[in-house]
Structures are given as C-alpha cells and as structure tokens.
Amino acid sequence: MLRLERLRKRFGGVVATDDVSLEVAAGEVHALIGPNGAGKTTLIGQICGSLASDAGEVFFQDRKITGISQHTRVAAGLARSYQITSIFRRFSVLDNLALAVQARSGSSFSFWKPVRNETGLFDEAFSILEEIGLSGKKDQLASTLAHGEQRALEVGLALATRPKLVLLDEPMAGMGPEESARMIGLIGRVRSRVAVLLVEHDMDAVFRLADRISVLVNGRLLATGAPQEIRMNEDVRRAYLGDEVAA
C-alpha cells in the first residue's frame, strides 16, 4: 500500500529523518513509535506531502507520489489526521462531515435551495457519524464536543475522503483512559476497510492495535517487526520502551 525508500529531511543542521525506508501493507495497522523529537511527525509530513523531502521516494499503491501535491495524494486515497485537532469549530458536527464529503465528491451546494436538501451528502455524513460514535451529537457545534469527541470527528473527516490509507498522528494525545478506550475501538473498526499508519505514544494502544511496529530514534529507523518482536528487542528497550514493557 505504502513504500518509503530512503526518505531524508534536514532542517539546518538537524537531520529530522535519515534514510528511512518502510512499508505499510494493505489492511494492516502499522504503528510508528519513538521518543519526542525522533522525527515521526516530520516523516508523516513527508508521506502526506506537507513537507518536501530532501532525498528519497514515496510510493503509494506502486505509484511514485514523491513530487505530487498534498490534495492530489488525498484524492488518490491517502488521508491524514493531525497532532493538533483540526476541525470546523463553529459548524455543527454533521456539517463538518458534510463539507468533507462535498470536498471529496466535487459536488457543489446549490445557491437556490437549502443546504440540508443535499440529501446524498448528509446521508453519507451521517453514516460516518454513526461509525465514529457521534450520531447523537450531530447538531452540536463542534467546539462544544469533549476533547476525545473532537479527535473522533477529525478521524471522521479523514474517513470522508474515502481513503485507502489513513495517517493518524497521535490520535490519543491528551485523552483520559475512557476516551483512549473509545478511540482504540474506533481504530479497531476502521481497520476492517482502511490501512492505518499510527503515530502514538500510548504503548497500550500500540500493542493492542498494531500488526507491525516501526521504531524511529534520532531520525533513523531502529527496528520493524511484530509487536512481540519489538517488545523483546533489546535495542528498542534501551532506546525507548524501557524495562516495564518487557514482561
């Protein structure tokens, strides 16, 4: 589904990503973990097109997408949620999703009739609301949602593009245990039809969700493997995980 070949990004004297190569298979949850400053968000930016790479190539479904724009990557099926929540805060929950569906479909709201008459858009938007668990709050302003609900809505905005792969950048950041559990459930439902590249510091979530895990340290890929392989990898434990996850 996704293949990275020797991606590199430098900011002045700082090498943020250094010859990173990895693959995400169709249908898998692939987690990307590492300490703060390891280069994870930079790598996500290189994949989605918000950051130009200094070297290396990005392939999506065997098509080289290294030089194409971010919106073209979205149209090809590559969607992203952000580390900082990015929603239309003054719009209703349902309207947020209807706008995302409209942007993907290319349809245009008619000037001469109420927007709510665009039944196809709102039917699809409501279906996504049910999937992310917010159908009961469809008419609430997005700004009034709890933090975890706003993050779920952002995942819904990504799903509205009908992606084949979604990049989730710390979707559980700032969440309590109950909110994290709901997000884990949402990602578990999404994975049945969409591949996921998950950047996350919540190791409980990572080990529960991931089919494979890649570990990034100081911009370099330290290891990739199944969760148990990563859990038992001595280099990974020394660099990031610590002894508490070795059991």
Secondary structure by P-SEA (a helix, b strand, c coil): cbbbcbbbbbccccccccccccccccccbbbbbbccccaaaaaaaaaacccccccccccccccccccccaaaaaaaccccccccccccccccaaaaaaaaaaaaaccccccccccccaaaaaaaaaaaaaaaccccccccccccccaaaaaaaaaaaaaaacccbbbbccccccccaaaaaaaaaaaaaaaccbbbbccccaaaaaaacccbbbbbccccccccccaaaaaacaaaaaacccccccc
